[in-house]
Structures are given as structure tokens and as C-alpha cells.
Amino acid sequence: MNASSHRANAWDGPISLSVVVPSDNFNAAINEAKAK
């Protein structure tokens, strides 16, 4: 249930997403996505 709530909050905007996901991990995810 908590995962769903956090996921929903993340969709509110980049600011909420930054709170849920550390910026370093977020950047790493973007770089990995670009690599693919």
C-alpha cells in the first residue's frame, strides 16, 4: 500500500520525485535509460 502511495505522490511532479528518489540514483537511472 505504501509503495502505491509513494508512486502516486511521485507523479505529482519532479519535486516529489526528488524526495522519493535520491538525485544521484535518479541521474544514474536517466543515464542508464539513455545507454539503452
Kinemage of the C-alpha trace (Angstrom):
@kinemage 1
@onewidth
@group {chain A} dominant
@subgroup {mainchain}
@vectorlist {calphas} color= white
{ca met a 1} P 0.000 0.000 0.000
{ca asn a 2} L 2.812 2.412 0.885
{ca ala a 3} L 4.531 1.733 -2.431
{ca ser a 4} L 1.366 2.730 -4.276
{ca ser a 5} L 1.065 5.926 -2.249
{ca his a 6} L 4.683 6.885 -2.862
{ca arg a 7} L 4.320 6.087 -6.533
{ca ala a 8} L 1.214 8.280 -6.778
{ca asn a 9} L 2.992 11.105 -4.960
{ca ala a 10} L 5.949 10.813 -7.313
{ca trp a 11} L 3.656 11.593 -10.236
{ca asp a 12} L 2.764 14.953 -8.629
{ca gly a 13} L 5.956 16.418 -10.034
{ca pro a 14} L 9.764 16.427 -10.202
{ca ile a 15} L 9.988 17.869 -6.676
{ca ser a 16} L 8.044 14.973 -5.154
{ca leu a 17} L 10.049 12.531 -7.257
{ca ser a 18} L 13.284 14.020 -5.948
{ca val a 19} L 12.072 13.455 -2.388
{ca val a 20} L 11.240 9.809 -3.074
{ca val a 21} L 14.337 9.073 -5.162
{ca pro a 22} L 17.819 10.420 -4.335
{ca ser a 23} L 19.076 12.717 -7.090
{ca asp a 24} L 22.176 10.562 -7.665
{ca asn a 25} L 20.102 7.440 -8.236
{ca phe a 26} L 17.702 9.410 -10.420
{ca asn a 27} L 20.545 10.681 -12.606
{ca ala a 28} L 22.001 7.182 -12.807
{ca ala a 29} L 18.634 5.853 -13.941
{ca ile a 30} L 18.436 8.516 -16.661
{ca asn a 31} L 21.956 7.728 -17.869
{ca glu a 32} L 21.148 4.008 -17.922
{ca ala a 33} L 17.977 4.679 -19.904
{ca lys a 34} L 19.947 6.764 -22.421
{ca ala a 35} L 22.544 3.992 -22.711
{ca lys a 36} L 19.781 1.588 -23.734
